[in-house]
């Protein structure tokens, strides 16, 4: 079962004869196809977003599992969630076959290891409240196949992300997200178009789920964690724009509130921190409902 990404791409058959600008143009022409491939599966992505959000609302977690590039993409996306949306560190997790070493270096035969899959699933220890997301360009390596098989055995919701419609892990997936990007510019180099499609999809899954559980107000990241000067400036700007107040007032109220959402409620509802936090708690932390 050979993945489409392994096929020879006729559009780039002479790429090795080209100069730099022509190589870039050929790769760019292939990259342009990725968004259209993802567009075709938007209904399935939307279903996955709603499902993930429902699980997270009930105290569930989500974890990505993948090998090589796919594993790194999952880890990258998971690591961005706590600072961006203020969620607990364990809400969105990322696992890569071969462990921490594989984040930086290739680990021999890691993608073919069912043992690594068993270890990582045991570490995550999912229940039926959680979601398991396997990422693989081909969907064939034993690691991701075993991950989804184990998830299915445990009654855990399973989502598969791939570029191969005939992926081996397809039968174990509750939602199958297959962006058919076609052959890579360089045969088999699935870190390219396939990797780009995966990055686009995981961005949609987590961003969409965060929006659905109230981690934004309009398109403001109102649960952003204020860990540095840039993020503090961003928080103050959000407060100014949402509440139509001046910078000095926003800074003062943010100091008292400790976060953007509480500060906005304090200003708009003309209340103290305790009252603002109570209003947010009564509305599941969703600022739009309070305002």
C-alpha positions in Angstrom: 0.0 0.0 0.0 2.0 2.9 -1.3 1.0 6.4 -0.4 0.3 9.0 -3.1 3.1 11.1 -1.7 5.6 8.5 -2.8 4.6 8.8 -6.4 6.8 10.7 -8.9 5.6 14.2 -9.6 5.7 14.9 -13.4 5.6 18.6 -12.8 9.0 18.5 -11.0 10.7 15.7 -12.9 13.5 18.0 -14.0 13.8 20.0 -10.8 17.4 19.0 -10.4 18.3 20.9 -13.6 16.9 24.2 -12.4 18.4 27.3 -10.7 17.3 28.6 -7.3 14.4 30.7 -8.5 13.0 28.0 -10.7 13.3 25.4 -7.9 11.5 27.9 -5.6 8.8 28.5 -8.2 8.2 24.7 -8.8 7.9 24.1 -5.0 5.6 27.1 -4.6 3.4 25.9 -7.4 3.0 22.6 -5.5 2.4 24.4 -2.2 -0.5 26.3 -3.8 -2.4 23.0 -4.1 -2.3 22.3 -0.4 -5.0 24.8 0.7 -7.4 23.5 -1.9 -6.9 20.0 -0.7 -7.6 21.0 2.8 -10.7 23.0 1.7 -12.2 19.8 0.3 -12.4 18.2 3.8 -13.6 21.3 5.8 -16.9 19.6 6.7 -15.0 16.8 8.4 -12.6 19.2 10.1 -15.6 21.2 11.4 -17.1 18.0 12.8 -13.7 17.3 14.5 -13.6 20.8 16.0 -17.0 20.4 17.5 -16.3 17.0 18.9 -13.0 18.1 20.5 -14.6 21.2 22.0 -17.4 19.0 23.5 -14.8 16.7 25.1 -12.7 19.6 26.4 -15.8 21.3 27.9 -16.4 18.1 30.0 -12.9 18.1 31.4 -11.4 15.9 28.6 -8.0 16.1 27.0 -6.6 15.7 23.5 -3.3 14.2 22.5 -1.4 14.1 19.1 0.6 11.0 18.2 3.0 10.9 15.2 6.5 10.0 13.9 9.1 12.3 12.5 7.7 15.5 11.0 4.2 14.5 11.9 5.1 14.0 15.5 6.9 17.3 15.7 4.0 19.2 14.2 1.7 17.7 16.9 4.1 18.6 19.7 4.5 22.2 18.3 0.8 22.7 18.2 0.2 21.3 21.7 3.0 23.4 23.2 1.4 26.6 21.9 -1.9 26.1 23.7 -1.1 27.0 27.3 0.6 30.4 26.6 -1.9 31.3 23.8 -5.2 30.3 25.4 -4.3 29.8 29.1 -5.3 26.2 29.2 -3.7 23.6 31.6 -0.5 22.1 30.3 -2.0 18.6 30.1 -5.2 19.6 28.2 -3.5 19.3 24.7 -0.5 17.0 24.6 1.9 15.8 22.0 3.7 12.4 21.6 6.4 11.4 19.1 7.5 7.8 18.5 11.0 7.5 20.0 10.4 10.0 22.8 12.1 13.3 23.5 15.2 12.4 21.5 13.1 12.0 18.3 12.1 15.7 18.5 15.6 16.6 17.3 17.0 13.5 15.8 15.8 10.6 13.7 15.3 7.5 15.8 15.8 4.3 13.9 12.6 2.3 13.2 10.6 4.4 15.6 7.7 4.8 13.2 7.4 1.0 12.9 7.3 0.4 16.7 4.1 -0.9 18.1 5.9 -1.0 21.5 6.4 2.8 21.4 2.7 3.2 20.6 1.8 1.1 23.6 4.1 3.1 25.9 2.8 6.5 24.8 -0.8 5.5 25.0 -0.2 4.1 28.5 1.5 7.4 29.4 -1.4 9.5 28.1 -3.8 7.0 29.7 -6.9 8.1 27.8 -10.5 7.6 28.9 -13.7 8.0 26.9 -13.6 11.8 27.9 -10.5 12.2 25.8 -9.5 12.5 22.1 -6.6 10.8 20.4 -5.3 12.3 17.1 -2.9 10.3 15.0 -0.9 12.2 12.3 0.9 10.5 9.4 1.4 11.4 5.8 0.9 7.8 4.7 -1.2 6.6 7.6 0.7 3.3 7.4 3.5 3.2 10.0 2.8 0.7 12.8 3.2 3.4 15.5 0.1 5.4 14.4 -1.9 2.3 13.4 -1.4 0.8 16.9 -2.2 4.1 18.6 -5.6 4.3 16.9 -6.2 0.6 17.4 -5.6 1.0 21.1 -7.8 4.1 21.3 -10.6 2.2 19.6 -10.2 -0.7 22.1 -10.4 1.7 25.0 -13.5 3.4 23.6 -11.6 6.7 23.1 -12.6 9.0 20.2 -10.0 8.7 17.5 -9.1 11.2 14.7 -6.7 10.5 11.9 -4.9 13.1 9.8 -3.2 11.9 6.6 -2.7 12.5 2.9 -3.4 8.9 1.9 -7.0 7.9 1.3 -6.0 4.2 1.7 -4.2 4.7 5.0 -3.9 1.6 7.1 -5.1 3.4 10.2 -8.3 4.5 8.5 -10.5 1.7 9.9 -9.7 2.8 13.5 -10.6 6.4 13.0 -13.9 8.0 14.1 -13.1 11.0 11.9 -10.8 10.5 8.9 -9.1 13.8 7.8 -7.4 13.1 4.5 -6.1 16.1 2.5 -5.0 14.6 -0.8 -2.1 16.9 -1.7 -0.7 14.6 -4.4 2.9 13.7 -5.0 5.6 15.8 -3.3 7.9 18.1 -5.3 10.7 15.7 -4.2 9.3 12.2 -4.2 8.5 11.0 -0.7 9.5 14.2 1.1 6.3 14.3 3.1 7.6 17.1 5.3 6.7 19.4 2.4 3.1 19.5 1.1 1.8 16.8 3.5 3.5 18.5 6.4 2.0 21.8 5.4 -1.5 20.3 5.2 -1.0 18.7 8.6 0.0 22.0 10.1 -3.0 23.7 8.6 -5.4 21.0 9.9 -4.0 20.9 13.5 -4.2 24.7 13.6 -7.8 24.5 12.7 -8.6 21.8 15.2 -7.1 23.4 18.3 -7.9 27.0 17.4 -11.5 26.0 16.5 -11.9 24.1 19.7 -10.4 27.0 21.8 -12.9 29.4 20.2 -15.8 27.0 20.8 -15.0 26.7 24.5 -14.8 30.5 25.0 -11.1 31.2 24.8 -11.6 34.2 22.5 -13.8 37.2 22.5 -14.6 38.0 18.9 -11.2 37.2 17.4 -9.2 38.5 20.4 -7.1 35.9 22.4 -8.5 37.1 25.7 -7.0 34.2 27.7 -3.5 34.9 26.5 -0.9 34.4 29.3 1.1 37.6 30.1 4.6 36.2 30.3 6.6 39.0 28.7 6.5 42.6 27.5 5.1 41.8 24.1 2.2 39.9 25.6 1.6 42.6 28.2 1.3 45.2 25.4 -1.0 42.9 23.5 -3.2 42.4 26.6 -3.5 46.1 27.2 -4.3 46.8 23.6 -7.1 44.1 23.7 -8.6 45.7 26.8 -8.5 49.2 25.2 -10.2 48.0 22.1 -12.8 45.8 23.7 -13.8 48.3 26.4 -13.0 51.5 24.5 -10.8 52.8 27.3 -7.4 54.5 27.4 -4.0 52.8 27.9 -3.4 54.2 31.4 -6.8 52.9 32.6 -6.3 49.5 30.9 -2.9 49.1 32.6 -4.3 50.0 36.0 -7.2 47.6 35.8 -5.1 44.8 34.3 -2.7 45.1 37.3 -5.7 44.5 39.6 -7.4 41.9 37.5 -4.4 39.8 36.5 -5.9 38.8 33.1 -7.7 40.3 30.1 -11.2 38.8 30.6 -11.5 39.9 34.2 -10.2 43.4 33.4 -12.8 43.8 30.6 -15.6 42.7 32.8 -14.5 45.1 35.6 -14.5 48.0 33.2 -17.7 47.3 31.3 -19.7 46.2 34.3 -18.1 48.7 36.6 -17.4 46.1 39.3 -14.5 44.8 41.3 -12.4 41.7 40.6 -14.4 39.3 42.8 -17.7 40.3 41.2 -16.1 40.1 37.7 -14.7 36.6 38.4 -18.1 35.5 39.7 -19.8 36.7 36.5 -17.3 34.9 34.3 -17.7 31.7 36.4 -21.5 31.9 36.0 -21.0 32.0 32.2 -18.4 29.2 31.9 -15.7 31.8 31.4 -17.1 33.0 28.1 -16.6 36.8 27.9 -19.1 37.2 25.1 -21.9 35.9 27.3 -21.0 38.3 30.2 -20.8 41.4 27.9 
